[in-house]
Amino acid sequence: MPDEIAKGFALGIFIGMTPTLGFQMLIAVFFAILLKENKLAAALGVWISNPITAPFIYAAEYETGRFMLDMQHIHLPEQLSVDTISQFGCDLMVPMWVGSVVHGLLLGAICYALVLRLLPSLKAWRVPRWPRPFKRVS
């Protein structure tokens, strides 16, 4: 069971690193079902990319992919929209996908090892419940 949870979380992290913003949770749960891994852990893992972290993640992935493919740096306009991004096409998306695979594999492997190691201690950790008033039945 801990291995299944760790694999599901790592899968979610990997999918969360891809530039599929808006569809990541669906993709992660689909692949978790397909690979018979933990669906909840996969759905939680995709939250590595959220509105706060996504710009930093995608910029790092683009730069990594651009460096690996030895491509020129593109200059994005100040106002981004679907139209302006689609104008760059492969010059933007190919390096971003290459970088996302590299970052996803590395971070997924690290998170798999961490979750697998931390899960037994997290299961032993108990959160105390709120005191409930005792009701007498007469």
C-alpha positions in Angstrom: 0.0 0.0 0.0 2.7 2.6 0.8 4.4 1.8 -2.6 1.1 2.3 -4.4 0.6 5.7 -2.7 4.1 6.8 -3.4 3.8 5.7 -7.1 0.5 7.5 -7.4 2.0 10.7 -5.9 5.0 10.5 -8.1 2.8 10.1 -11.2 0.8 13.1 -10.1 4.0 15.1 -9.7 5.2 14.1 -13.2 1.8 15.0 -14.8 1.8 18.2 -12.7 5.1 19.3 -14.3 3.7 19.0 -17.9 2.3 22.1 -19.6 -1.2 20.7 -19.6 -2.6 23.3 -17.1 -6.3 22.7 -16.6 -6.3 19.1 -17.6 -3.6 17.8 -15.2 -5.9 16.2 -12.6 -8.0 14.4 -15.3 -4.8 13.1 -16.9 -3.3 12.0 -13.6 -6.4 10.2 -12.4 -6.8 8.5 -15.9 -3.2 7.2 -15.8 -3.5 6.2 -12.1 -6.6 4.1 -13.1 -4.7 2.7 -16.1 -1.6 1.9 -14.1 -3.6 0.7 -11.0 -1.9 3.3 -8.7 -3.5 5.4 -6.0 -5.8 7.9 -7.6 -6.1 10.3 -4.7 -2.3 10.5 -4.3 -2.0 11.2 -8.1 -4.7 13.9 -7.9 -2.8 15.6 -5.0 0.5 15.4 -6.7 -0.6 17.5 -9.7 -1.0 20.5 -7.3 2.7 21.0 -7.5 1.7 23.3 -10.3 -0.8 25.8 -9.2 -1.4 29.5 -10.2 1.4 30.6 -7.9 4.1 28.0 -8.9 3.2 27.5 -12.6 5.0 30.5 -14.0 8.2 29.6 -12.2 7.9 25.9 -13.2 7.1 26.6 -16.8 9.9 29.1 -17.1 12.4 26.7 -15.7 11.2 23.9 -17.9 11.4 26.1 -21.0 15.0 27.2 -20.2 16.0 23.6 -19.5 14.5 22.4 -22.8 15.9 25.3 -24.7 19.4 24.6 -23.3 19.2 20.9 -24.0 18.0 21.5 -27.6 20.4 24.4 -28.2 17.6 26.7 -29.3 17.5 30.5 -29.4 15.7 32.3 -26.6 12.3 33.7 -27.7 11.0 37.0 -26.3 7.5 36.9 -25.1 5.3 40.0 -25.3 4.3 41.7 -22.1 0.6 40.7 -22.5 0.2 37.0 -22.9 -2.8 35.4 -24.4 -3.6 32.2 -26.2 -3.1 33.9 -29.6 0.3 35.3 -28.7 1.5 32.0 -27.3 0.2 30.1 -30.3 2.3 32.4 -32.6 5.4 30.9 -31.1 4.2 27.3 -31.6 7.1 24.8 -31.6 9.7 27.4 -30.6 7.9 27.5 -27.2 6.2 24.2 -26.7 9.0 21.8 -27.8 11.5 23.0 -25.3 8.8 23.3 -22.7 7.8 19.6 -23.2 11.4 18.4 -23.2 12.1 20.4 -20.0 8.9 19.1 -18.4 9.8 15.5 -19.0 13.3 16.1 -17.4 11.9 18.0 -14.4 9.0 15.6 -14.0 11.2 12.5 -14.0 13.6 14.0 -11.5 11.1 15.5 -9.2 8.8 12.4 -9.5 11.7 10.1 -8.5 12.6 12.3 -5.5 9.0 12.6 -4.3 8.5 8.8 -4.7 11.5 8.1 -2.4 10.4 10.8 0.1 6.8 9.6 0.3 7.8 6.0 0.5 10.1 6.8 3.4 7.8 9.2 5.2 4.5 7.3 4.9 5.1 4.8 7.8 5.8 7.7 10.2 2.8 9.7 8.9 0.6 6.7 9.5 1.8 6.4 13.1 1.1 10.1 13.7 -2.4 10.6 15.2 -4.3 13.9 15.2 -6.3 14.2 18.4 -10.1 14.7 17.9 -12.0 17.5 19.4 -13.6 16.5 22.7 -17.2 15.5 22.0 -19.9 16.1 24.6 -21.3 12.9 25.9 -25.0 12.5 25.3 -27.0 10.4 27.6 -29.9 8.5 26.2 -32.7 8.3 28.7 
